[in-house]
Amino acid sequence: MKTDQETIDNASLAMTRRAMLCRTATGMGAVALASIDRPASAQQIPSLVTLPQKAKRIIWLTMAGGPSHLETFDPKPVLGQMHGKPMPESFTKGQQIAQLQGQKLICYGPQHTFTAFGKNKTEICSLFPQIGSVIDDICIIRSMTTDAINHDPAHMFMNTGFQIAGRPSMGAWVTYGLGSAAKDLPGFVVLTSLGQGGQNQPIAARQWSNGFLPSKYQGVQLRSKGDAVLYLANPPGVSRNSQDTDIQAINALNRQYDAVVDDPEIATRIAQYELAFRMQASVPELMDISSEKPETLELYGCRPGDGSFASNCLTARKLAEKGVRFIQLYHKDWDHHGDIKEGIRLKALEIDRACMALITDLKQRGMLDDTLIVWAGEFGRTPMSQGGTGRDHHNKAMSIWLAGAGVRGGQVYGASDDLGYAATENLTTVHDLHATMLNRLGVNHETFTFKFQGLDARLSGVEPSKVIKDILT
């Protein structure tokens, strides 16, 4: 015979708080369920997209390490004239200058020449002639700023709008809000590549984390060499049919348990089991670029299996065709504290043709109109010398560029001062960039929120931020 206390304990276990709310169709349960944030579904997308939707997807090209705007997209002839002279104290007094704090600050002129390209004679570094050939499709922002000055928090800020971990990345926000049209692939995919300089700084998976959003929205990294996903292939003796049977049985048990406890993470686990099974068939074909036409491989300047940034750009186009909502490419080795002249030369060889090819390829396929491409690092570099041949981290001025999805091509927006130290015209923040990105997707950044710790959290942050309307058609 059970005691009264045992009966009470068993009843408590059977009737958890979530189960009670699920089983209460009206009254308190219905009211409580109405207030719980749920992942966006295909039925919810029309209500979220309240603006003209110019972009169906985003391809974000991350130049990891902090590319120098002074050797890429922001010409500074005055800085060249000041080369070797003391940096005017009026620029730097009381400012945060990373590792150069307390040192004698010497101006360091641009290490490469700049050339005018396109209808509007836009000046960019002469090492990037291929990007120059499509400059009329590109809008350069020369007044971007960021809050962070060290790599990891700067990446975190660029990806999430916050310097500390725990917040959702922009790709997670986008796939949570809009879902994905990719049936057999994740909605948010990450690819990485390493340059010739050998600065293999780690890129932590928290940079594409789902944060406090359901875990099904985190980014999935596909490896550029070898198996795209570890353990994707079946071990010897396991057939696809037998694996399918196992997955169906496991998910049937998970669904029974989810019906009792209503845990979003169980629903995620079910979906991810099924997605992983479909990926076993879709990913190998996707990552094999050998089936592309020879002229396409020549356009990008890549070879099958080389793991290069160029190959990743081509893969990004294929992912976009498959309906992946957010594609993020990391290309490492931009942290030029020394020998920046040679370092930038190597970087240009690695990315120049591939960036042009991605824009050209999408345009030829009629996809550039609804694809937003963003090229950005995590911060810029100082106009002062570090160690005589390099530049330190800098957050008061950096250059980025955008293309596609109704972005005005052939335009330069904003400016930094004569030495490239600080943005002085149309100052732009990371939050502004996030707001603009969401705008292209048809989403109002101010109303796209998720309840977290009692507050309405949003990608564009709580501080005032704006859509950069002047760069849009």
C-alpha positions in Angstrom: 0.0 0.0 0.0 1.3 3.5 -0.9 1.4 6.1 1.8 -0.5 9.4 1.4 2.8 11.2 0.9 4.0 8.8 -1.8 0.7 9.4 -3.7 1.2 13.2 -3.4 4.8 12.9 -4.6 3.8 10.8 -7.7 1.1 13.2 -8.6 3.5 16.1 -8.4 5.9 14.4 -10.7 3.2 13.6 -13.3 1.8 17.2 -13.2 4.8 19.4 -13.9 4.2 23.1 -14.4 4.6 22.8 -18.2 2.4 19.8 -18.4 -0.3 21.6 -16.4 -0.2 24.5 -18.7 -0.3 22.2 -21.8 -3.4 20.3 -20.4 -5.3 23.5 -19.4 -7.0 24.6 -22.6 -8.7 27.7 -21.1 -8.3 30.0 -18.2 -4.9 30.5 -16.6 -3.1 28.0 -18.8 -4.3 29.6 -22.0 -3.3 33.1 -20.8 0.2 31.9 -19.7 0.8 30.1 -23.0 -0.1 33.2 -24.9 2.7 35.1 -23.2 5.5 32.5 -23.9 7.8 33.4 -26.8 7.9 30.7 -29.4 10.2 30.2 -32.4 8.9 31.8 -35.6 7.2 29.3 -37.9 6.3 29.6 -41.6 2.9 30.8 -40.6 4.4 33.6 -38.4 6.7 35.0 -41.1 4.2 37.3 -42.8 3.4 39.0 -39.5 7.1 39.6 -38.8 7.9 40.8 -42.3 6.2 44.2 -42.2 8.6 46.1 -44.6 9.4 45.5 -48.3 11.6 42.4 -48.3 14.6 43.1 -50.5 16.8 40.2 -49.2 15.9 36.5 -48.9 19.3 35.7 -47.5 22.5 37.1 -46.2 26.1 36.2 -47.0 28.4 37.7 -44.3 32.2 37.8 -45.2 34.1 38.1 -42.0 37.8 39.1 -42.3 39.0 37.8 -39.0 41.8 39.7 -37.3 40.9 43.3 -38.1 41.7 44.5 -41.7 43.3 47.9 -42.0 41.0 50.4 -43.6 44.2 52.4 -44.5 45.4 49.6 -46.8 42.1 48.6 -48.3 39.1 51.0 -48.7 39.9 54.4 -47.1 42.6 56.4 -49.0 44.5 58.8 -46.7 47.1 60.9 -48.7 47.5 63.3 -45.7 48.6 60.4 -43.5 51.1 59.5 -46.2 52.5 63.0 -46.0 52.7 62.6 -42.2 54.6 59.3 -42.4 57.3 59.1 -39.7 56.1 62.2 -37.9 54.7 62.3 -34.4 50.9 61.7 -34.2 49.2 65.0 -33.2 48.2 64.7 -29.6 44.8 66.3 -30.4 43.7 63.1 -32.0 44.7 60.7 -29.2 44.7 62.4 -25.9 42.6 60.5 -23.4 41.7 57.8 -26.0 41.8 54.1 -25.7 44.7 52.8 -27.9 45.1 49.1 -27.0 48.8 48.1 -26.9 50.1 51.5 -27.9 49.0 53.1 -24.7 51.8 55.2 -23.2 54.1 54.7 -26.2 55.5 57.4 -28.5 52.9 57.6 -31.4 54.3 57.9 -34.9 52.2 58.3 -38.0 52.5 55.4 -40.4 51.4 56.2 -44.0 49.4 53.8 -46.2 51.7 51.0 -47.5 50.1 50.7 -50.9 48.7 53.0 -53.6 45.1 53.6 -54.2 43.4 53.5 -57.6 40.0 54.9 -58.9 37.5 52.4 -60.1 34.0 52.5 -61.6 31.7 55.2 -62.8 32.1 57.4 -59.7 35.9 57.0 -59.6 35.8 55.3 -56.2 39.3 55.0 -54.8 40.3 51.7 -53.2 43.7 50.0 -52.7 45.3 49.0 -56.0 45.8 45.5 -54.7 42.1 44.8 -55.2 41.5 45.3 -58.9 38.9 42.5 -59.1 36.8 44.1 -56.4 37.4 47.4 -58.2 35.9 45.8 -61.4 32.5 45.4 -59.5 32.7 48.5 -57.5 29.6 49.9 -59.1 27.7 47.1 -57.3 29.3 47.9 -53.9 28.6 50.5 -51.3 31.7 51.3 -49.1 31.0 52.6 -45.6 34.1 54.4 -44.3 32.6 55.6 -41.0 32.0 52.3 -39.3 32.8 52.2 -35.6 32.7 49.5 -32.9 32.8 49.4 -29.1 35.4 46.7 -28.7 39.2 46.8 -29.2 40.3 43.1 -28.6 39.5 40.2 -30.9 37.1 38.0 -29.1 34.9 40.7 -27.6 35.0 42.6 -30.9 33.9 39.5 -32.8 31.2 39.0 -30.2 30.0 42.6 -30.6 29.9 42.4 -34.3 28.0 39.1 -34.2 25.6 39.7 -31.4 25.6 43.4 -30.5 27.1 42.6 -27.1 30.7 42.1 -26.0 30.0 39.3 -23.6 29.0 35.8 -24.5 25.4 34.5 -24.0 23.6 36.5 -26.6 22.2 35.1 -29.9 24.3 35.7 -33.0 22.9 37.6 -35.9 22.5 34.4 -37.9 20.5 32.8 -35.1 18.3 35.9 -34.8 17.6 35.8 -38.6 16.8 32.1 -38.8 14.7 32.3 -35.6 12.7 35.1 -37.1 12.3 34.0 -40.7 13.0 30.3 -40.7 14.8 28.7 -43.6 13.9 27.5 -47.0 16.6 24.8 -46.9 14.9 21.4 -46.2 18.0 19.3 -46.0 20.4 21.9 -44.6 20.7 24.1 -41.5 19.3 27.6 -41.9 22.5 29.1 -40.6 25.9 27.8 -41.9 29.5 28.8 -41.1 32.6 28.2 -43.1 36.2 29.1 -42.2 39.4 29.4 -44.1 43.0 30.3 -43.2 45.3 32.5 -45.2 49.0 32.2 -46.1 50.3 34.3 -43.2 49.7 31.4 -40.8 48.0 33.4 -38.0 45.6 30.7 -37.1 43.7 32.6 -34.3 40.9 30.5 -33.0 37.3 31.4 -33.9 35.1 30.2 -31.0 31.8 28.5 -31.8 30.2 30.9 -29.4 30.4 33.5 -32.2 27.6 31.7 -34.0 25.7 30.6 -30.9 22.0 30.7 -30.4 22.4 32.4 -27.0 19.0 32.4 -25.2 17.1 31.4 -28.4 16.2 27.7 -28.9 19.3 25.7 -29.8 18.0 24.7 -33.2 18.9 28.2 -34.4 22.6 28.0 -33.7 25.0 28.1 -36.6 26.4 24.8 -38.0 30.0 24.9 -39.1 30.8 23.0 -42.2 34.5 22.1 -42.6 36.2 23.3 -45.8 38.5 20.3 -46.1 37.8 16.6 -45.6 34.4 15.6 -44.2 32.2 18.7 -44.0 30.7 17.4 -40.8 32.5 14.9 -38.5 30.8 11.6 -38.1 28.3 12.4 -40.9 29.0 9.1 -42.7 27.6 5.8 -41.3 30.1 3.4 -39.7 30.7 0.1 -41.4 27.7 -2.3 -41.0 25.1 0.5 -40.6 22.9 1.0 -43.6 20.8 4.1 -44.3 17.6 2.2 -43.8 18.6 0.8 -40.4 19.7 4.3 -39.3 16.4 5.7 -40.4 14.6 3.1 -38.3 16.6 4.0 -35.3 16.0 7.7 -35.7 12.3 7.1 -36.0 12.2 5.0 -32.9 14.3 7.5 -30.9 12.1 10.5 -32.0 8.9 8.6 -31.2 10.1 8.3 -27.6 11.2 11.9 -27.6 7.8 13.0 -28.8 6.0 11.0 -26.1 8.2 12.7 -23.5 7.8 16.1 -25.0 4.0 15.7 -24.9 4.4 15.5 -21.1 7.0 18.1 -20.3 6.7 20.5 -23.3 10.4 21.2 -23.4 11.6 23.2 -26.5 15.0 21.5 -26.3 13.4 18.1 -26.9 11.6 19.5 -30.0 15.0 20.8 -31.1 16.6 17.4 -30.5 13.9 15.7 -32.6 14.4 18.2 -35.5 18.2 17.9 -35.4 18.1 14.1 -35.5 16.0 14.3 -38.6 18.0 17.2 -40.2 21.3 15.3 -39.6 19.9 12.3 -41.4 18.9 14.4 -44.4 22.3 16.1 -44.3 24.1 12.8 -44.8 22.7 12.8 -48.4 22.7 16.6 -49.1 26.0 17.8 -47.7 28.5 15.7 -49.6 27.0 16.8 -52.9 26.9 20.4 -51.7 30.5 20.6 -50.7 31.8 18.9 -53.9 32.5 21.8 -56.2 34.1 19.5 -58.8 30.7 19.3 -60.6 30.8 23.1 -61.3 31.6 24.2 -64.8 35.3 24.9 -65.5 34.5 28.5 -66.2 32.9 28.9 -62.8 35.9 27.4 -61.1 38.1 29.8 -63.1 35.9 32.7 -62.2 36.4 32.1 -58.5 40.0 30.9 -58.9 39.6 27.8 -56.8 40.2 24.0 -57.0 38.0 21.3 -55.6 39.1 20.4 -52.0 41.5 23.3 -51.5 39.7 24.7 -48.5 40.3 28.2 -49.7 38.2 31.3 -49.2 37.5 31.2 -52.9 36.0 27.7 -52.5 34.0 28.8 -49.6 32.6 31.7 -51.6 31.5 29.2 -54.3 30.0 27.0 -51.6 28.2 30.0 -50.2 26.5 30.6 -53.6 25.4 26.9 -53.6 24.1 27.2 -50.0 22.2 30.3 -51.1 20.6 28.4 -54.0 19.5 25.7 -51.6 17.6 28.2 -49.4 20.0 28.6 -46.5 19.0 31.9 -44.8 22.3 33.1 -43.3 25.8 32.1 -44.5 28.9 33.4 -42.7 32.4 33.0 -44.0 35.4 33.6 -41.7 38.8 34.2 -43.4 41.6 34.4 -40.8 45.0 36.1 -40.7 44.2 39.8 -40.9 45.9 40.7 -37.5 48.8 42.7 -38.9 50.8 44.0 -35.9 53.9 43.7 -38.1 54.8 43.7 -41.8 51.4 44.9 -42.8 52.6 45.7 -46.3 53.3 42.1 -47.2 50.4 40.9 -45.1 47.8 42.9 -47.0 49.4 41.8 -50.3 48.8 38.2 -49.3 45.3 38.9 -48.2 44.4 40.6 -51.4 45.6 37.6 -53.4 43.3 35.4 -51.3 40.1 37.3 -51.4 40.1 39.8 -54.2 39.1 37.5 -57.1 36.7 35.5 -54.9 34.7 38.5 -53.7 34.3 39.7 -57.3 33.3 36.2 -58.4 30.6 35.9 -55.7 29.0 39.2 -56.7 29.3 38.3 -60.4 28.0 34.8 -60.1 25.0 35.8 -58.0 24.3 38.6 -60.5 24.5 36.3 -63.5 22.0 34.0 -61.8 19.6 36.8 -60.9 20.3 36.3 -57.2 22.1 39.5 -56.3 18.9 41.4 -56.1 17.7 39.4 -53.2 21.0 38.5 -51.5 22.7 40.9 -49.1 26.5 40.6 -49.0 28.4 42.2 -46.1 32.2 42.4 -46.0 33.6 43.4 -42.5 36.2 42.7 -39.9 35.8 43.1 -36.2 37.6 46.5 -36.0 40.1 48.6 -38.0 43.8 49.5 -37.4 45.6 52.5 -36.1 47.1 55.2 -38.3 50.1 55.0 -35.9 53.0 52.5 -36.4 53.3 49.5 -34.1 56.8 48.0 -34.1 57.8 50.1 -37.1 56.0 47.9 -39.8 52.5 47.2 -38.4 49.3 48.6 -37.0 47.5 48.1 -33.7 43.8 47.3 -33.1 41.5 50.3 -33.5 37.7 50.8 -33.0 37.1 54.5 -33.9 37.2 54.0 -37.7 36.9 51.0 -40.0 35.7 50.3 -43.5 33.2 47.7 -44.6 31.2 47.2 -47.7 27.8 45.9 -48.7 26.3 44.7 -52.0 23.0 43.5 -53.3 19.4 43.5 -51.9 18.7 47.2 -52.8 22.1 48.6 -51.6 23.2 51.6 -53.7 26.2 50.4 -55.7 29.1 52.7 -56.6 28.6 54.8 -53.5 30.9 55.8 -50.6 29.1 56.5 -47.3 30.6 58.4 -44.4 34.2 59.4 -43.9 37.0 59.4 -41.4 39.4 62.3 -40.5 42.5 63.1 -42.6 44.6 60.5 -40.7 42.0 57.8 -40.6 41.8 57.9 -36.8 38.1 58.5 -36.2 34.9 58.6 -38.1 33.8 62.2 -38.7 31.0 62.1 -41.2 27.8 59.9 -41.0 29.2 58.0 -38.0 27.8 54.4 -38.2 27.6 51.8 -35.4 27.4 48.0 -35.4 23.8 48.4 -34.1 23.0 50.5 -37.2 24.4 47.8 -39.4 22.3 45.1 -37.7 19.2 47.4 -38.1 19.9 47.8 -41.8 20.5 44.1 -42.3 17.1 43.3 -40.7 15.5 46.1 -42.8 16.7 44.4 -46.0 15.0 41.2 -44.8 11.7 43.1 -44.3 12.0 43.2 -40.5 11.6 46.2 -38.3 14.5 46.0 -35.9 12.7 47.9 -33.1 9.8 45.4 -32.9 11.8 42.2 -33.5 12.3 41.1 -29.9 12.6 38.1 -27.6 11.6 38.1 -24.0 14.8 37.4 -21.9 15.2 38.0 -18.2 12.1 40.2 -18.1 13.3 42.5 -21.0 12.5 42.7 -24.7 16.0 41.8 -26.1 16.7 42.6 -29.7 19.6 42.2 -32.1 20.0 46.0 -32.7 20.4 46.6 -28.9 18.7 48.9 -26.5 20.7 52.0 -27.4 19.3 54.2 -30.2 20.1 52.7 -33.6 19.0 53.5 -37.1 18.6 52.0 -40.5 21.3 53.5 -42.8 18.7 54.7 -45.3 21.1 56.7 -47.4 22.8 53.6 -48.8 19.5 52.0 -49.8 17.3 52.3 -52.9 
